[in-house]
């Protein structure tokens, strides 16, 4: 694990475990999801957060947290922000 988890990310993992019934902390499963996100982007090109979430069966909050970690590691670039309507 190249970087430590932030409290917000730990809370997100704990919440995911509660809602899915996952047992124990398994950071390796999150790195597997990271790989799935990277493969999804490689196969589809740029995608919206909603598209990534839907494609991988994640909540938008989970996808946001994972993408933030990948961006901090320099593995993805988040490059578009739109004005809220």
C-alpha positions in Angstrom: 0.0 0.0 0.0 1.9 3.1 -1.2 -0.1 5.7 0.7 -1.9 5.6 4.0 -5.7 6.0 4.1 -7.2 9.2 5.3 -9.9 9.1 8.0 -12.5 9.9 5.5 -11.4 6.9 3.4 -11.3 4.6 6.4 -14.9 5.7 7.2 -15.9 5.1 3.6 -14.5 1.5 3.8 -16.2 0.9 7.2 -19.5 2.1 5.8 -19.1 -0.1 2.7 -18.4 -3.1 5.0 -21.6 -2.3 7.0 -23.8 -2.0 3.9 -22.4 -5.1 2.1 -21.8 -7.3 5.1 -18.1 -7.6 4.3 -16.1 -9.0 7.2 -12.7 -7.6 8.4 -10.6 -4.9 6.9 -9.2 -6.0 3.6 -7.3 -3.2 1.9 -6.3 -5.6 -0.9 -9.9 -5.7 -2.1 -9.9 -1.9 -2.4 -6.7 -2.1 -4.5 -8.6 -4.5 -6.7 -11.3 -1.9 -7.2 -8.6 0.6 -8.0 -7.4 -1.8 -10.8 -11.0 -2.1 -12.0 -11.4 1.7 -12.2 -8.1 2.0 -14.1 -9.2 -0.8 -16.6 -12.6 0.9 -17.0 -11.0 4.2 -17.9 -8.5 2.5 -20.2 -11.3 0.7 -22.0 -13.8 3.6 -22.2 -11.7 6.8 -22.1 -12.9 9.7 -20.1 -16.0 9.0 -18.1 -18.2 10.8 -15.6 -18.3 9.9 -12.0 -21.9 8.5 -12.5 -20.7 6.3 -15.4 -17.8 4.9 -13.4 -20.1 4.3 -10.4 -22.7 2.6 -12.5 -20.2 0.5 -14.5 -18.5 -0.8 -11.3 -21.5 -1.0 -9.0 -20.1 1.6 -6.6 -21.9 4.5 -4.9 -20.8 7.9 -6.1 -19.2 8.5 -2.7 -17.1 5.4 -2.9 -16.0 6.2 -6.5 -15.2 9.8 -5.4 -13.0 8.6 -2.6 -11.2 6.0 -4.7 -10.7 8.4 -7.6 -9.3 11.0 -5.1 -6.7 8.4 -3.9 -5.8 7.5 -7.5 -5.4 11.2 -8.3 -3.1 11.8 -5.3 -1.0 8.9 -6.4 -0.8 10.4 -9.9 -2.5 7.4 -11.5 -5.6 9.4 -12.8 -6.2 13.0 -13.7 -9.4 14.7 -12.8 -9.7 17.5 -15.3 -13.2 18.8 -15.6 -15.5 20.7 -13.2 -18.8 22.1 -14.2 -20.8 24.9 -12.6 -23.8 23.7 -10.7 -27.1 24.6 -12.2 
